[in-house]
Amino acid sequence: MSMEAGFELGFATLDDEVDDRALAVEGSLPEWLDGALVRNGPAIFEVGGDRVAHWFDGLAMLHRFGFDGGSDTVRYTNRALRSETYRRAMATGEIAGQFATGGGYLRRVRQLLFGEPTDNCNVHVARVDGSLVAMTEVPRFRSVDPESLATVGEFAFADALAGHVNCAHVVPDPHRGETVGLLTTFGRPSEYTLYRLPDGSRSRERIATLPADDPAYVHSFALTERYVVLTEHPFVTNPASFLLPGNDSFVDNYDWEPERGTRFRVVDRDTGDVVATRVTDAWFVFHHVNAFEAETGDATGDTATGGDAGGADELVVDLVAYPDADVVEGLYLSEAADWFESGRDGHLRRFRVPLSGGRVTSESLYEGLELPRVAPGDRTKPYRYAYAQGAAERDGNHVAKVDVETGESRRWEQSGLFVEEPVFVRAPDAERPGDEGVVLVTALNTTEGRTDLLVLDGETLDERARAPLPHAVPFGFHGRYFPEW
């Protein structure tokens, strides 16, 4: 199976929907696995002969994999998000006004300035006050039934915070019982708004507002026990460009300006004060892995593990870095196969950001990965293991497991399979930061023309179980494992 054929299947529209179907499991599931993996991503790329231009613009579809502790059956449901964008596309036969698929000059101005952004929430999912919420990169949200995946309606927070761009990678912090998020507002001046959302609440609380002369495209950020770390790479926009004719899509208004370098802005989560601003070489980043506080020169963070986080004098920030923003262009559907075969891969890099002065340093921990994940209990803490989607090769890719302390790594791969974002679920009685648990990962099986759910051993990456789906699912983005659902 060639890469071209594999990617053609990965960007093909999925119309089929199934409801609570029992998937036959090859192998066995751990008895303690009792919850649901919910994934989100684009799945409808053309309507009425009109095809989107960019991967990010496909209409959203959610997928639920339900586990019932002690049973070797997986219950599978998938459903397209019934957003206004979806309904309009079905009625008109047109898909327009998205991230990179132009909707015309006047439509773009209305969307950005008059509160009519797309509600095609195809990037991520989160649990907010008991509700399953689908999110994208503008501040519109859709509430979804966590069992049936039926679209319930528009989700609204119980506060007045607003912005033009939403960072869909909100970061739940189980240690402090809150989720931290980010909004970007264009104006004079433009600004970033950092907020916290206490568990069980729908009311966000402002942490800080930071000025942004030329806002960066911020897809994610880092969080430690005490700090928010905003990684401001030089893929930036002058907000006035959105009002000028000539650029038909949101992403067309951003430019790569490497002379700016990449700036780390460190904000105290309690006071909102900016405690440090450090600049390093130009890197582009979609996804952060994890971050924590440490003492200078402490490679593992062990010194800070049992001590007072207030004594830390540097932050360790792990992220997936690219040398430039060409990856955004590479994800246009017309370029995707060529990009994944010959484009630059993301590297897991560890950055050390001093709090009291000095130079930012970095090192590469693994070459060729994306969509990184750590155990939820490891967030904001010194940790050991990261799991990620490995870079694509001719006939597939791999699941990567990286020991960030030793530099050692493992990989799982099978010819003809293209794996997606791996989600590590730690066993209930396992100690942090261990790797006892399982890795849940969907994989496009180009040999069989379908998608498989894989359950890999968290320690060895050996395959423990596999559940074939009744159809091929296009390449998606992100998901979460919810033990309560």
Secondary structure as UniProt FT lines:
FT   HELIX           3..10
FT   STRAND          21..24
FT   STRAND          26..27
FT   TURN            31..32
FT   STRAND          35..44
FT   STRAND          46..47
FT   TURN            48..49
FT   STRAND          50..51
FT   HELIX           55..57
FT   STRAND          59..67
FT   TURN            69..70
FT   STRAND          73..80
FT   HELIX           84..92
FT   HELIX           105..113
FT   TURN            114..115
FT   STRAND          124..128
FT   TURN            129..130
FT   STRAND          131..135
FT   STRAND          141..144
FT   TURN            146..148
FT   STRAND          151..155
FT   STRAND          165..166
FT   STRAND          171..173
FT   TURN            174..177
FT   STRAND          178..185
FT   STRAND          190..198
FT   TURN            199..200
FT   STRAND          205..212
FT   STRAND          222..223
FT   STRAND          227..232
FT   STRAND          235..236
FT   HELIX           239..243
FT   TURN            245..246
FT   HELIX           251..253
FT   STRAND          255..256
FT   HELIX           258..260
FT   STRAND          262..268
FT   TURN            269..271
FT   STRAND          274..280
FT   STRAND          284..294
FT   TURN            296..297
FT   HELIX           302..305
FT   HELIX           309..311
FT   STRAND          314..322
FT   HELIX           326..330
FT   TURN            333..335
FT   HELIX           336..342
FT   STRAND          347..354
FT   STRAND          361..367
FT   STRAND          369..373
FT   HELIX           376..378
FT   TURN            379..380
FT   STRAND          385..390
FT   TURN            394..395
FT   STRAND          398..403
FT   TURN            404..406
FT   STRAND          409..413
FT   TURN            415..416
FT   STRAND          417..419
FT   STRAND          423..426
FT   TURN            428..429
FT   TURN            432..433
FT   STRAND          437..445
FT   TURN            446..449
FT   STRAND          450..457
FT   TURN            458..460
FT   STRAND          463..468
FT   STRAND          478..482
FT   TURN            483..484
//
